[in-house]
Every structure is written in structure tokens, then in C-alpha cells.
Amino acid sequence: MIIKIFGKKINDEQDFHDQLAKALKVEEFYGRNLDALWDLLSSSIDRPLHLVWFDYLESKCKLGKKFDEIISILDRVKSQDEKFLWDEKFTYSLK
């Protein structure tokens, strides 16, 4: 599955979480915070999953430190899947 996040529509952290929840169809149970992001991506979503973050530089400017924290979680999930040697993994790209 490929999900798309659009940086031009992100003005704050909540916008990121809202887009993600909608793309993954988890609006009802997703906690919309960084802990929930880890929980969701590390164990609650079927793989393969590729997240594409378009216009990420706009998000980076608007989110500041929160952008780095989100990317850190994405990296941790990706590393976890690689460590487990899963064929179907979480991956992401910034465009």
C-alpha cells in the first residue's frame, strides 16, 4: 500500500496526523500524537506500506522540531522492519 502525505496542507503537527489517519482509514482509533504514530506504524498497520511525503520541505519549515521527531519515528519503524528481516516492510520517501 502507498499512502501520500501532502506537505502543502500541513500547518501544524495535527494536520500531519489528520492526513495520516485519513489515508490509513484509522480516524476512529488513532491518537494523533507521536506515541500513537509509533504504535500505529510499528505494529498496527499491514505491510508492505510506503509513505510518500510530498513537499516535505514546506512541512519541515512549518513543523520545525516536530518534523524531526516525526522523521525519527519513521526511521525507527523502518529500521525495526529491516531488523526483523521482513519481506514486507514499512518504507518512506520524502519528495
ABEGO torsion letter per residue (X at the ends): XBBBBBAAABABAAAAAAAAAAAAGAAAABAGBAAAAAAAAAAABBOBBBBBBBGAAAAAAAAEAAAAAAAAAAAAAAAAAAAAGBABBBBBBBX
